Amino acid sequence: MTPEEAYTFVKRLGLKRHERSEQIIMTDPKYAYYYAYDFIKGRWPEAESVIMTNHVYAYRYASNIIEGRWPEAEPSIMKYPQWWKIYKYHFNIDD
């Protein structure tokens, strides 16, 4: 089962959480972010190391879930100047 299939499985069944699916979902930054946002409705520490590998979902996680800076993910976001600029603006970071 792929992370997308595992996420869809949990969503279709209307579950709050599903431990076996989580093991699959947390291997993909996109679906790990969406799972944290839609189902956990908060931080998902077990998946953060995967989420922070993708600059888009690291930014979204910081913005929508942490609701603040996420220093551990900043090196990943910095690799993409446009996203770093958005991140810095969003969190009022001065150079």
N, CA, C and O atoms as a printed pandas DataFrame, in Angstrom:
     atom_number atom_name residue_name chain_id  residue_number  x_coord  y_coord  z_coord
0              1         N          MET        A               1    0.845   -1.173    0.000
1              2        CA          MET        A               1    0.000    0.000    0.000
2              3         C          MET        A               1    0.894    1.240    0.000
3              4         O          MET        A               1    1.880    1.306    0.734
4              5         N          THR        A               2    0.541    2.212   -0.824
5              6        CA          THR        A               2    1.299    3.462   -0.891
6              7         C          THR        A               2    0.822    4.412    0.200
7              8         O          THR        A               2   -0.243    4.204    0.781
8              9         N          PRO        A               3    1.608    5.461    0.483
9             10        CA          PRO        A               3    1.139    6.466    1.453
10            11         C          PRO        A               3   -0.196    7.091    1.051
11            12         O          PRO        A               3   -1.051    7.338    1.902
12            13         N          GLU        A               4   -0.371    7.345   -0.240
13            14        CA          GLU        A               4   -1.638    7.917   -0.713
14            15         C          GLU        A               4   -2.797    6.948   -0.454
15            16         O          GLU        A               4   -3.861    7.364    0.004
16            17         N          GLU        A               5   -2.599    5.686   -0.741
17            18        CA          GLU        A               5   -3.644    4.687   -0.505
18            19         C          GLU        A               5   -3.964    4.559    0.987
19            20         O          GLU        A               5   -5.128    4.437    1.366
20            21         N          ALA        A               6   -2.937    4.588    1.822
21            22        CA          ALA        A               6   -3.146    4.481    3.268
22            23         C          ALA        A               6   -3.928    5.686    3.790
23            24         O          ALA        A               6   -4.840    5.537    4.603
24            25         N          TYR        A               7   -3.567    6.875    3.320
25            26        CA          TYR        A               7   -4.279    8.100    3.715
26            27         C          TYR        A               7   -5.741    8.023    3.272
27            28         O          TYR        A               7   -6.647    8.325    4.048
28            29         N          THR        A               8   -5.961    7.619    2.032
29            30        CA          THR        A               8   -7.315    7.502    1.486
30            31         C          THR        A               8   -8.127    6.462    2.249
31            32         O          THR        A               8   -9.319    6.656    2.485
32            33         N          PHE        A               9   -7.496    5.374    2.631
33            34        CA          PHE        A               9   -8.149    4.319    3.408
34            35         C          PHE        A               9   -8.688    4.887    4.721
35            36         O          PHE        A               9   -9.847    4.661    5.069
36            37         N          VAL        A              10   -7.859    5.611    5.434
37            38        CA          VAL        A              10   -8.270    6.187    6.713
38            39         C          VAL        A              10   -9.399    7.195    6.499
39            40         O          VAL        A              10  -10.364    7.232    7.263
40            41         N          LYS        A              11   -9.270    7.999    5.465
41            42        CA          LYS        A              11  -10.273    9.028    5.180
42            43         C          LYS        A              11  -11.613    8.400    4.798
43            44         O          LYS        A              11  -12.658    8.818    5.296
44            45         N          ARG        A              12  -11.586    7.411    3.928
45            46        CA          ARG        A              12  -12.835    6.768    3.484
46            47         C          ARG        A              12  -13.582    6.086    4.616
47            48         O          ARG        A              12  -14.812    6.111    4.663
48            49         N          LEU        A              13  -12.845    5.485    5.518
49            50        CA          LEU        A              13  -13.486    4.800    6.637
50            51         C          LEU        A              13  -13.939    5.754    7.738
51            52         O          LEU        A              13  -14.646    5.360    8.665
52            53         N          GLY        A              14  -13.521    7.016    7.624
53            54        CA          GLY        A              14  -13.914    8.003    8.619
54            55         C          GLY        A              14  -13.269    7.769    9.981
55            56         O          GLY        A              14  -13.834    8.111   11.020
56            57         N          LEU        A              15  -12.084    7.183    9.955
57            58        CA          LEU        A              15  -11.381    6.900   11.205
58            59         C          LEU        A              15  -10.760    8.169   11.757
59            60         O          LEU        A              15  -10.502    9.118   11.016
60            61         N          LYS        A              16  -10.525    8.182   13.048
61            62        CA          LYS        A              16   -9.810    9.305   13.640
62            63         C          LYS        A              16   -8.315    9.109   13.455
63            64         O          LYS        A              16   -7.600   10.045   13.095
64            65         N          ARG        A              17   -7.845    7.899   13.701
65            66        CA          ARG        A              17   -6.438    7.534   13.471
66            67         C          ARG        A              17   -6.393    6.043   13.203
67            68         O          ARG        A              17   -7.280    5.292   13.608
68            69         N          HIS        A              18   -5.347    5.633   12.516
69            70        CA          HIS        A              18   -5.186    4.218   12.207
70            71         C          HIS        A              18   -3.691    3.908   12.246
71            72         O          HIS        A              18   -2.943    4.284   11.344
72            73         N          GLU        A              19   -3.272    3.223   13.297
73            74        CA          GLU        A              19   -1.851    3.010   13.563
74            75         C          GLU        A              19   -1.115    2.312   12.418
75            76         O          GLU        A              19   -0.019    2.733   12.049
76            77         N          ARG        A              20   -1.689    1.275   11.863
77            78        CA          ARG        A              20   -1.001    0.564   10.766
78            79         C          ARG        A              20   -0.833    1.453    9.542
79            80         O          ARG        A              20    0.203    1.405    8.878
80            81         N          SER        A              21   -1.838    2.260    9.242
81            82        CA          SER        A              21   -1.728    3.183    8.108
82            83         C          SER        A              21   -0.707    4.272    8.387
83            84         O          SER        A              21   -0.013    4.722    7.475
84            85         N          GLU        A              22   -0.609    4.700    9.641
85            86        CA          GLU        A              22    0.345    5.753    9.992
86            87         C          GLU        A              22    1.775    5.355    9.645
87            88         O          GLU        A              22    2.563    6.193    9.206
88            89         N          GLN        A              23    2.107    4.108    9.836
89            90        CA          GLN        A              23    3.466    3.643    9.526
90            91         C          GLN        A              23    3.790    3.831    8.045
91            92         O          GLN        A              23    4.939    4.092    7.688
92            93         N          ILE        A              24    2.802    3.702    7.202
93            94        CA          ILE        A              24    2.987    3.893    5.762
94            95         C          ILE        A              24    2.944    5.375    5.408
95            96         O          ILE        A              24    3.789    5.869    4.661
96            97         N          ILE        A              25    1.964    6.072    5.943
97            98        CA          ILE        A              25    1.775    7.491    5.634
98            99         C          ILE        A              25    2.996    8.306    6.014
99           100         O          ILE        A              25    3.383    9.218    5.284
100          101         N          MET        A              26    3.607    7.990    7.146
101          102        CA          MET        A              26    4.729    8.812    7.617
102          103         C          MET        A              26    6.005    8.657    6.796
103          104         O          MET        A              26    7.028    9.256    7.127
104          105         N          THR        A              27    5.955    7.865    5.733
105          106        CA          THR        A              27    7.124    7.751    4.849
106          107         C          THR        A              27    7.103    8.789    3.731
107          108         O          THR        A              27    8.067    8.893    2.971
108          109         N          ASP        A              28    6.029    9.552    3.619
109          110        CA          ASP        A              28    5.877   10.528    2.540
110          111         C          ASP        A              28    5.563   11.903    3.131
111          112         O          ASP        A              28    4.594   12.037    3.879
112          113         N          PRO        A              29    6.364   12.930    2.810
113          114        CA          PRO        A              29    6.150   14.254    3.409
114          115         C          PRO        A              29    4.762   14.829    3.156
115          116         O          PRO        A              29    4.151   15.407    4.055
116          117         N          LYS        A              30    4.268   14.670    1.941
117          118        CA          LYS        A              30    2.966   15.235    1.583
118          119         C          LYS        A              30    1.844   14.607    2.410
119          120         O          LYS        A              30    1.070   15.312    3.057
120          121         N          TYR        A              31    1.766   13.301    2.382
121          122        CA          TYR        A              31    0.670   12.633    3.088
122          123         C          TYR        A              31    0.847   12.672    4.600
123          124         O          TYR        A              31   -0.137   12.624    5.338
124          125         N          ALA        A              32    2.071   12.756    5.065
125          126        CA          ALA        A              32    2.306   12.920    6.502
126          127         C          ALA        A              32    1.788   14.281    6.957
127          128         O          ALA        A              32    1.162   14.392    8.011
128          129         N          TYR        A              33    2.049   15.309    6.164
129          130        CA          TYR        A              33    1.526   16.642    6.493
130          131         C          TYR        A              33    0.004   16.616    6.531
131          132         O          TYR        A              33   -0.606   17.057    7.506
132          133         N          TYR        A              34   -0.608   16.097    5.464
133          134        CA          TYR        A              34   -2.073   16.074    5.398
134          135         C          TYR        A              34   -2.679   15.245    6.523
135          136         O          TYR        A              34   -3.733   15.603    7.049
136          137         N          TYR        A              35   -2.044   14.162    6.895
137          138        CA          TYR        A              35   -2.541   13.328    7.988
138          139         C          TYR        A              35   -2.483   14.100    9.306
139          140         O          TYR        A              35   -3.428   14.069   10.095
140          141         N          ALA        A              36   -1.377   14.785    9.533
141          142        CA          ALA        A              36   -1.259   15.596   10.746
142          143         C          ALA        A              36   -2.317   16.690   10.766
143          144         O          ALA        A              36   -2.923   16.960   11.803
144          145         N          TYR        A              37   -2.533   17.308    9.630
145          146        CA          TYR        A              37   -3.493   18.407    9.530
146          147         C          TYR        A              37   -4.933   17.911    9.653
147          148         O          TYR        A              37   -5.719   18.474   10.415
148          149         N          ASP        A              38   -5.279   16.872    8.918
149          150        CA          ASP        A              38   -6.666   16.407    8.845
150          151         C          ASP        A              38   -7.094   15.489    9.978
151          152         O          ASP        A              38   -8.245   15.546   10.413
152          153         N          PHE        A              39   -6.199   14.648   10.462
153          154        CA          PHE        A              39   -6.590   13.638   11.437
154          155         C          PHE        A              39   -6.049   13.913   12.840
155          156         O          PHE        A              39   -6.795   13.871   13.819
156          157         N          ILE        A              40   -4.769   14.190   12.928
157          158        CA          ILE        A              40   -4.175   14.436   14.244
158          159         C          ILE        A              40   -4.546   15.827   14.741
159          160         O          ILE        A              40   -4.711   16.055   15.940
160          161         N          LYS        A              41   -4.673   16.744   13.799
161          162        CA          LYS        A              41   -5.026   18.142   14.099
162          163         C          LYS        A              41   -4.020   18.783   15.052
163          164         O          LYS        A              41   -4.369   19.517   15.976
164          165         N          GLY        A              42   -2.770   18.471   14.784
165          166        CA          GLY        A              42   -1.692   19.012   15.590
166          167         C          GLY        A              42   -0.380   18.387   15.179
167          168         O          GLY        A              42   -0.291   17.713   14.152
168          169         N          ARG        A              43    0.624   18.612   15.977
169          170        CA          ARG        A              43    1.956   18.090   15.670
170          171         C          ARG        A              43    1.958   16.572   15.673
171          172         O          ARG        A              43    1.257   15.921   16.447
172          173         N          TRP        A              44    2.768   16.039   14.781
173          174        CA          TRP        A              44    2.967   14.601   14.684
174          175         C          TRP        A              44    4.468   14.366   14.755
175          176         O          TRP        A              44    5.111   14.201   13.718
176          177         N          PRO        A              45    5.040   14.347   15.951
177          178        CA          PRO        A              45    6.495   14.267   16.118
178          179         C          PRO        A              45    7.144   13.088   15.402
179          180         O          PRO        A              45    8.262   13.203   14.899
180          181         N          GLU        A              46    6.452   11.962   15.355
181          182        CA          GLU        A              46    7.021   10.770   14.710
182          183         C          GLU        A              46    7.255   10.975   13.215
183          184         O          GLU        A              46    8.105   10.301   12.633
184          185         N          ALA        A              47    6.532   11.877   12.591
185          186        CA          ALA        A              47    6.658   12.095   11.146
186          187         C          ALA        A              47    7.414   13.372   10.796
187          188         O          ALA        A              47    7.652   13.634    9.617
188          189         N          GLU        A              48    7.792   14.161   11.772
189          190        CA          GLU        A              48    8.412   15.452   11.483
190          191         C          GLU        A              48    9.724   15.335   10.713
191          192         O          GLU        A              48   10.020   16.185    9.873
192          193         N          SER        A              49   10.503   14.310   10.982
193          194        CA          SER        A              49   11.775   14.166   10.263
194          195         C          SER        A              49   11.550   13.933    8.773
195          196         O          SER        A              49   12.402   14.285    7.957
196          197         N          VAL        A              50   10.428   13.351    8.413
197          198        CA          VAL        A              50   10.093   13.142    6.999
198          199         C          VAL        A              50    9.479   14.406    6.411
199          200         O          VAL        A              50    9.842   14.814    5.307
200          201         N          ILE        A              51    8.564   15.022    7.128
201          202        CA          ILE        A              51    7.911   16.239    6.627
202          203         C          ILE        A              51    8.937   17.320    6.336
203          204         O          ILE        A              51    8.821   18.022    5.331
204          205         N          MET        A              52    9.932   17.468    7.188
205          206        CA          MET        A              52   10.906   18.550    7.004
206          207         C          MET        A              52   11.830   18.345    5.811
207          208         O          MET        A              52   12.602   19.244    5.476
208          209         N          THR        A              53   11.771   17.190    5.165
209          210        CA          THR        A              53   12.615   16.966    3.988
210          211         C          THR        A              53   12.051   17.632    2.739
211          212         O          THR        A              53   12.747   17.737    1.729
212          213         N          ASN        A              54   10.812   18.078    2.792
213          214        CA          ASN        A              54   10.185   18.731    1.649
214          215         C          ASN        A              54    9.869   20.173    2.026
215          216         O          ASN        A              54    9.113   20.424    2.965
216          217         N          HIS        A              55   10.448   21.116    1.294
217          218        CA          HIS        A              55   10.312   22.527    1.644
218          219         C          HIS        A              55    8.864   23.017    1.653
219          220         O          HIS        A              55    8.501   23.840    2.494
220          221         N          VAL        A              56    8.041   22.530    0.740
221          222        CA          VAL        A              56    6.646   22.971    0.670
222          223         C          VAL        A              56    5.881   22.517    1.906
223          224         O          VAL        A              56    5.203   23.312    2.557
224          225         N          TYR        A              57    5.999   21.235    2.220
225          226        CA          TYR        A              57    5.245   20.708    3.348
226          227         C          TYR        A              57    5.861   21.101    4.686
227          228         O          TYR        A              57    5.162   21.149    5.698
228          229         N          ALA        A              58    7.145   21.380    4.702
229          230        CA          ALA        A              58    7.769   21.909    5.920
230          231         C          ALA        A              58    7.213   23.299    6.220
231          232         O          ALA        A              58    6.893   23.611    7.367
232          233         N          TYR        A              59    7.099   24.131    5.186
233          234        CA          TYR        A              59    6.523   25.464    5.368
234          235         C          TYR        A              59    5.070   25.362    5.830
235          236         O          TYR        A              59    4.667   26.043    6.773
236          237         N          ARG        A              60    4.292   24.521    5.172
237          238        CA          ARG        A              60    2.878   24.370    5.539
238          239         C          ARG        A              60    2.726   23.839    6.972
239          240         O          ARG        A              60    1.846   24.276    7.714
240          241         N          TYR        A              61    3.579   22.909    7.339
241          242        CA          TYR        A              61    3.535   22.346    8.692
242          243         C          TYR        A              61    3.835   23.431    9.716
243          244         O          TYR        A              61    3.147   23.548   10.730
244          245         N          ALA        A              62    4.872   24.224    9.443
245          246        CA          ALA        A              62    5.208   25.324   10.363
246          247         C          ALA        A              62    4.064   26.320   10.448
247          248         O          ALA        A              62    3.685   26.753   11.537
248          249         N          SER        A              63    3.523   26.676    9.307
249          250        CA          SER        A              63    2.483   27.687    9.250
250          251         C          SER        A              63    1.150   27.217    9.820
251          252         O          SER        A              63    0.528   27.928   10.609
252          253         N          ASN        A              64    0.713   26.040    9.432
253          254        CA          ASN        A              64   -0.639   25.591    9.761
254          255         C          ASN        A              64   -0.746   24.686   10.981
255          256         O          ASN        A              64   -1.810   24.593   11.594
256          257         N          ILE        A              65    0.334   24.027   11.334
257          258        CA          ILE        A              65    0.263   23.092   12.457
258          259         C          ILE        A              65    1.026   23.634   13.664
259          260         O          ILE        A              65    0.476   23.725   14.761
260          261         N          ILE        A              66    2.281   23.988   13.459
261          262        CA          ILE        A              66    3.053   24.555   14.563
262          263         C          ILE        A              66    2.587   25.986   14.847
263          264         O          ILE        A              66    2.601   26.446   15.988
264          265         N          GLU        A              67    2.180   26.667   13.794
265          266        CA          GLU        A              67    1.764   28.071   13.871
266          267         C          GLU        A              67    2.885   28.953   14.404
267          268         O          GLU        A              67    2.681   29.844   15.228
268          269         N          GLY        A              68    4.073   28.663   13.896
269          270        CA          GLY        A              68    5.253   29.427   14.272
270          271         C          GLY        A              68    6.466   28.877   13.549
271          272         O          GLY        A              68    6.360   27.945   12.752
272          273         N          ARG        A              69    7.602   29.455   13.831
273          274        CA          ARG        A              69    8.844   28.993   13.198
274          275         C          ARG        A              69    9.114   27.548   13.553
275          276         O          ARG        A              69    8.739   27.062   14.620
276          277         N          TRP        A              70    9.778   26.874   12.624
277          278        CA          TRP        A              70   10.195   25.488   12.826
278          279         C          TRP        A              70   11.681   25.434   12.500
279          280         O          TRP        A              70   12.058   25.060   11.389
280          281         N          PRO        A              71   12.526   25.802   13.453
281          282        CA          PRO        A              71   13.969   25.912   13.198
282          283         C          PRO        A              71   14.604   24.640   12.626
283          284         O          PRO        A              71   15.516   24.721   11.804
284          285         N          GLU        A              72   14.135   23.487   13.048
285          286        CA          GLU        A              72   14.724   22.234   12.554
286          287         C          GLU        A              72   14.511   22.053   11.045
287          288         O          GLU        A              72   15.307   21.383   10.387
288          289         N          ALA        A              73   13.457   22.636   10.502
289          290        CA          ALA        A              73   13.155   22.495    9.070
290          291         C          ALA        A              73   13.720   23.633    8.226
291          292         O          ALA        A              73   13.713   23.552    6.998
292          293         N          GLU        A              74   14.204   24.679    8.864
293          294        CA          GLU        A              74   14.669   25.843    8.107
294          295         C          GLU        A              74   15.782   25.527    7.114
295          296         O          GLU        A              74   15.767   26.089    6.019
296          297         N          PRO        A              75   16.749   24.661    7.428
297          298        CA          PRO        A              75   17.768   24.351    6.413
298          299         C          PRO        A              75   17.177   23.764    5.130
299          300         O          PRO        A              75   17.673   24.040    4.038
300          301         N          SER        A              76   16.131   22.966    5.254
301          302        CA          SER        A              76   15.472   22.404    4.078
302          303         C          SER        A              76   14.766   23.492    3.278
303          304         O          SER        A              76   14.834   23.505    2.049
304          305         N          ILE        A              77   14.103   24.386    3.958
305          306        CA          ILE        A              77   13.370   25.461    3.285
306          307         C          ILE        A              77   14.339   26.447    2.640
307          308         O          ILE        A              77   14.060   26.966    1.559
308          309         N          MET        A              78   15.475   26.714    3.290
309          310        CA          MET        A              78   16.468   27.656    2.767
310          311         C          MET        A              78   17.017   27.257    1.399
311          312         O          MET        A              78   17.478   28.113    0.643
312          313         N          LYS        A              79   16.973   25.993    1.084
313          314        CA          LYS        A              79   17.498   25.512   -0.204
314          315         C          LYS        A              79   16.680   26.029   -1.386
315          316         O          LYS        A              79   17.127   25.948   -2.530
316          317         N          TYR        A              80   15.510   26.548   -1.124
317          318        CA          TYR        A              80   14.613   27.047   -2.166
318          319         C          TYR        A              80   14.328   28.519   -1.878
319          320         O          TYR        A              80   13.442   28.837   -1.085
320          321         N          PRO        A              81   15.083   29.421   -2.523
321          322        CA          PRO        A              81   15.018   30.855   -2.201
322          323         C          PRO        A              81   13.606   31.446   -2.183
323          324         O          PRO        A              81   13.291   32.263   -1.318
324          325         N          GLN        A              82   12.766   31.046   -3.119
325          326        CA          GLN        A              82   11.412   31.603   -3.125
326          327         C          GLN        A              82   10.638   31.188   -1.875
327          328         O          GLN        A              82    9.929   31.998   -1.278
328          329         N          TRP        A              83   10.776   29.934   -1.488
329          330        CA          TRP        A              83   10.074   29.456   -0.300
330          331         C          TRP        A              83   10.677   30.043    0.965
331          332         O          TRP        A              83    9.957   30.339    1.918
332          333         N          TRP        A              84   11.993   30.211    0.979
333          334        CA          TRP        A              84   12.642   30.821    2.137
334          335         C          TRP        A              84   12.162   32.260    2.309
335          336         O          TRP        A              84   11.931   32.720    3.427
336          337         N          LYS        A              85   12.016   32.958    1.190
337          338        CA          LYS        A              85   11.527   34.341    1.237
338          339         C          LYS        A              85   10.110   34.388    1.813
339          340         O          LYS        A              85    9.811   35.249    2.640
340          341         N          ILE        A              86    9.249   33.486    1.391
341          342        CA          ILE        A              86    7.875   33.420    1.912
342          343         C          ILE        A              86    7.894   33.083    3.403
343          344         O          ILE        A              86    7.187   33.700    4.200
344          345         N          TYR        A              87    8.707   32.102    3.764
345          346        CA          TYR        A              87    8.823   31.674    5.164
346          347         C          TYR        A              87    9.285   32.840    6.035
347          348         O          TYR        A              87    8.704   33.113    7.086
348          349         N          LYS        A              88   10.348   33.528    5.579
349          350        CA          LYS        A              88   10.874   34.658    6.353
350          351         C          LYS        A              88    9.827   35.761    6.506
351          352         O          LYS        A              88    9.685   36.347    7.578
352          353         N          TYR        A              89    9.106   36.033    5.438
353          354        CA          TYR        A              89    8.062   37.065    5.490
354          355         C          TYR        A              89    6.951   36.645    6.460
355          356         O          TYR        A              89    6.509   37.434    7.295
356          357         N          HIS        A              90    6.519   35.415    6.336
357          358        CA          HIS        A              90    5.422   34.903    7.167
358          359         C          HIS        A              90    5.764   34.973    8.658
359          360         O          HIS        A              90    4.912   35.307    9.482
360          361         N          PHE        A              91    7.007   34.659    8.994
361          362        CA          PHE        A              91    7.409   34.610   10.406
362          363         C          PHE        A              91    8.264   35.791   10.846
363          364         O          PHE        A              91    8.897   35.750   11.901
364          365         N          ASN        A              92    8.277   36.858   10.019
365          366        CA          ASN        A              92    8.981   38.091   10.353
366          367         C          ASN        A              92   10.432   37.847   10.737
367          368         O          ASN        A              92   10.875   38.268   11.806
368          369         N          ILE        A              93   11.165   37.174    9.875
369          370        CA          ILE        A              93   12.573   36.878   10.123
370          371         C          ILE        A              93   13.413   37.898    9.357
371          372         O          ILE        A              93   13.243   38.069    8.150
372          373         N          ASP        A              94   14.303   38.560   10.052
373          374        CA          ASP        A              94   15.234   39.502    9.414
374          375         C          ASP        A              94   16.553   38.786    9.158
375          376         O          ASP        A              94   16.970   37.914    9.920
376          377         N          ASP        A              95   17.193   39.178    8.066
377          378        CA          ASP        A              95   18.530   38.620    7.778
378          379         C          ASP        A              95   19.579   39.256    8.636
379          380         O          ASP        A              95   20.756   38.911    8.531
